[in-house]
Each structure stands twice: as C-alpha cells, then as structure tokens.
Amino acid sequence: MKKLRVLQAIMFAAAIVAAAGAVSAAEKVVVEGSTTVLPIAQKAAEVFMDNNGDIDISVRGGGSGVGIASLLDGSCDIADSSRAMKDAEYEKAAAKKKDPKAHVVAMDGIVVVVNNSNGISELSKKQVKDIYTGAASDWSAVGGQAGKIVVVSRDSSSGTFEAFGELVLKGAKVRPDALMQASNQAIASIVAKTPGAIGYVGLGYLTDSVKPLKIDGVVPGRDTVLSGKYPVSRPLFMYTNGSPKGAVKEFIDFVTGPEGQKIVDEEGFVALK
Amino acid sequence: MVKRVLACVMLVAGIGVFCADGFAGEVDILVQKLVDKGILTPGDAQQILVETKEEAKKELAQGKVTNVPKWVQDIKLKGDFRLRYQHDRAKQATATASQRDRARIRLRIGAETRLIDEFKVGFGIATGTTSDPRSTNMTLGDSFAFKNIVLDYAYGQYDPDLSHYMQPLSLSLIGGKFPNPIWEPVDMLWDTDIRPEGVMANLGYKADNNLSFFMNNGFFILDEGSSDKGDPIMFVVQPGVNWKITDNIEFKGAVDNYFFNGVKDHAALDYTAGTNTVARLPDMNRQTSTAVYWYNYNSVAPKVEIGFIDPFKFAGFDTGVPYLSFFGEYINNWDRSSQDNGWALGSRIGHKKVGDKGQWQLAYNYRFLERDAWLDIFPDSDFYSGRTNAKGNNVIFQYGVTKNSMLNFEYYDTMSMTRQTNSADSSRLPAQVIQADWIVKF
C-alpha cells in the first residue's frame, strides 16, 4: 500500500513537471531567405510575437536561394524569396520528398524617377537598361533634350538594387560612374536636386519631389503593379513545406492578413489587400 | 470567399497542369473576369495566379522526378549547326592556280549526364568522316547522297570533392576521347575539331575572385599498331593563370610543355599534312624504305592574352566598344636546331563573345609555323590546309543575328615559307580561303 502511494506521488510529480515543460516551451518558427523580404518578415515577427507570447519567430536573411535550400533541408520552416522557385529547385524538392507551397505576401514595384524639370515622361525598359549600363549617356539618345545623364542607383547590397538588376538590367552591370546610394530617400533627394539625374525607388517611397516615368507605356502605380501590367514589378514569396500548420500557419495568415499587409505598406512594398 | 475561389482555380489547375501554356491563359481570363465583377481584388487575383502557376510548376517537377531516373533528368544536350560557303584558291606546284567553291554543312550534338555527383559521362556526334580528324564539314552535292555522322567524342569524367582537404582546389580526371582542354588563344597548334584520345588530369586552384591557376596534364595516344612495339604517344603539361588585374583588365597565360615518345623513326602518322621532315633512307636500325620522322617534337609553347573591358572609355570618350584584347603564342621544338619555331600574334575587338543579337567581334592574327616546329597532324586545317612550313594572315568577323545565331566571315591569306625550286616557278604557292557561315547554337 505504501509502495503504491509512493508510485502515485512519483507519477503525479512527473505529470506536473511534464505539464510545466509543455507550458514553458514556446513553439519556434524559423524564417530564412531573401534580404528583400527580410524587413517585412522582421517587422511582422515583432508584432506577431507581441500578440502571441507562446510562439517564437526567428528571422534571418541570407538570400532567396539560401532560404529555399534551408527549407528543402528542413533547417527552416518558412523560406522568404524575392523570386519564384526555379524548376531545378522544385525537382530537388521532389527528390527529397518535400512539398514546397508558395504564399505570395506582397508585390514589389520599382519606379524609375527623373527630376521634375525633365521633359521626358516615358522610357522603354530597353532604354532604361541602356542608360544604366552606359550605352546611352545623353538624354538626347532617349528622346530628351541634350544633356548628360546623371545615373543614380541603390548600392549593391540592397534588395531594390537586386530587383532592378533582375527585372531591368537582366544581369548587366551598372555603369561604374553611377552614384550609388544607401536608401530610397537618398536617391529621391539627389534626383530632386539634379536636373539631369535618373534614379529608381520602391513604389512606397515615391514623393512629389521627383517625376515618375511610364515604362513601356505603363504608369507605375498600385493598380498596375497588382495587375502585373507594370513591367518593373514582381511578387514576393514565403514558401512553406506543404500546407502550413500550427504556428507556421498562424504566422503566414498574419502576414497575408490585414495587419501584415499594413506592415507591407509601411515597408515600402505593395500590399495585396 | 477568396479561399473558395482559390481552391476552385487550383482544382482546375490541377486537372489542366499538363497543357500548361494554353491552360494558364484560360485561368488568367477566368480570374480577370472575377476581378471585373468585383468578386476578387487585383491583389487577390495576383496571389491566385502566381500561386497557381507555382503549384503547376511543382507538379510538373514531381512528375518528372517520379517517372524518370535521375541520370536521365540530369542529361544536358547542346549542339550547333553551321551552313558554310567556302571559296578556295591555291597555286599548284605544277599548274596555275586552282579554284573551288563549295557549300558545306556541319552538325554537332553533344550530351552529358552525371551518374553520381562526382562522375560525369559525355558524348557527342557530328558530321564528318573517320578519315579526317580536323574537319566536321560535309560538302553538299554527290546527287543528294546521305551524309556521314561519326562519334565526335565520348568520355568519362571524375571530379572528386576536394573541399574537405583544400577548399579552393579542384581536380578533374578525364578518360576517353574528349573536347580538347588545352587552352590556346588562336588555333595555330590545335585545330578546334581535334578531340584528343587518352587521359587527362586537370587541376584548378582559385586563390581569390581575381586570381586562379590551372594545370592541364594529359597523356595522349597518337597511334597503335599491333606489330609496333613503340606506339607513338605524347604527354602535355600546361600550367597557366587567369588574373583579373583590375575591373577592366584581365590576363590569361600558360606554358605548354609537350613530350613525345615513339614519333622519331616512326612512319608518318595517319592524316599527316606531309610537311614535317621525313626520311626514306633506311638508317642503322631500320631495314625499310618507309618514310619515317627524322626528328622528335618535344617542345615548349608559351602563350598569353591580355584583355581590356570598355577599352576606350576614359576621359568621357566612349566609342561603345566593349572589349579589346591582344594575344600571342610561341612554340619551339627543342629537338631541332633549325626550322623549329612558330609564333602567332593577333588582336580581337568588339564583344568578348558573340552570343546575342547585335553583338560583334573583329579578329586578326598572323601566324608563322616552321616545318618542324610542331607535328603537322594538329594545326588548323583551314590555314594552308593544316600544314607546317606555312605563314599568313587570318581575319574573322562575327555578328550576332539573333540570340545564339550568328554570321561568321573568315579570310585566310597563306603561303609556304619556302619558294619553289622549279626554274619556271619560284613562288611560295600562295593559297586563299574565304568562308561565310551562318551558325546556330542550341
């Protein structure tokens, strides 16, 4: 009888310890990948964790390729990506019996801007590429009044630079004498002060101080980016392995929901809602 | 509501995944109609379209992986087709100049796959004949006769993972008949159609992003005879460097070291151009009157190319010329003391490589190859019919018509180094070749 009581006490204690452990162990979600998506993921994780103390979201960059590789290796739960997965990555996933599922969380639109005094109001994507690679160095070469083009670009570490390189330059190098700037605001500021300047900024950073250009005849704006008609735009993704469940689902729902989309707007991207 | 629409579209997408393009267009129209009716927002529509496309891509990939072995999935195919007009004009030793105009075609198709990560197998087929290792052309004519396809190359390649031992070191072991890995800025020594036979061990060492070293080491079999005890063979060791000196200046250099065994005193090799020194008299060891090589061809061949990116873009002066390079090559056969040198000098201007519409390149080189500087089974067959004891000019212009399609114009103005001893003709027997090509790569 005494032995039975001792056994009961031990089992009771073990149950309490297990329950306490279960309560204290927060569910952990690892998010990794694109530096372009990083600010959205970081800010969303902060706000999400404030409201969900039992879920710990760890966010890190590394690039889209790194994030996708980690998702396929099982070392992260969500891969941020500023591009769609490549066929080879899907094939690798299939070989590893993984089931990547895409969630579009935002759209990225880049606006090419010039000084307000510039008579140009439209360029083709090819003309923008020529200007940034140095093939065209005078406004007269692209239909404007004669005058040297001052090329302003984001520095190579920025996601906007990466997106612009991918969507417009198609891998070509920016001319070496371009003025490389650390922020969208710095670009807008230089273009606003320099009559012959051309730059590019995220759609969310467009102000009246600079003149946005139509590209291939399409006006940059929320509607044209969301419809996919504006040529310098792209979707931003979060990939999960299979349909998300538990904390991963809660976080994805948060990012694609009203609060998350407000963060998308605040970070200078185009919200889906 | 949106999720229901998404589920609906995904279901339809799942059914239609195998008729990808046309089907994608139909989904676009359906989603656009839902946007027009105010059922979906443009953002929801974009989300549905992109995610549907991703699902379709994934399902295609899954089908591919499930049904086909990995080595089949990993097969990479490449090839090219060339249509050529060629005009040859050559002065004959016993007659006036002969002329010939020909239309020729060349087709090459290659494939490679990896059986495991470190082991690759490759093979290629091409137009050509088994009696000319220096040409894959087939001349049009002969009452529409069918043209020959031959095995161009077939090899196995082992690339062991050395990252555990020394991160920047790479090694490739190749065996069989393979595309020539010996680097040369101009095809003075090696016709580009030649596929060496034997084994190679190619080492690479990447010091940093701007500096790397390579060393190509080969053992090649030149001939094999059932009754021949000393089959002719050759060894090559080619150490070299790739150095990006600045963002705009790059340098490549190498020194080839060639060692031959069994060539001297051996009967003239198959498909010789007939200009190396041979002797018909039997020497002390041979009781034969067969023509045999009088010399060996152990040689050293340094070569360099220095390239300038945006060469004329300074002080605001921009001609739009993206690339300019100068190159040179020299060879000395140290088994002979005369008629033992060869050299080439040249330049390229335009785009570094012509692979896209509007790209162009103009190149020029002058070559000088003495009689026994090099074995006459190897040099460019368009340059004085691949002979040694020849010198002359070569001009090439290439222009990109579309992506992977280009026009190529080439002119050779060549002659023998020695004059005719015939009293009626003391010329150097000049020969000219004009080639106009349309080339498509795929």
Interface residues (C-beta under 8 A of the other chain):
Chain A: A84 M85 D87 Y90 E91 A93 A94 A95 D99 P100 K101 A102 H103 V104 M107 G134 A135 S137 P176 D223 L226 S227 G228 P235 T256 A271 L272 K273
Chain B: T41 P42 G43 D44 A45 Q46 Q47 L49 V50 E51 K53 E54 E55 K57 K58 L60 A61 Q62 K64 V65 T66 K70 Q73 D247 D310 K313 D318 G320
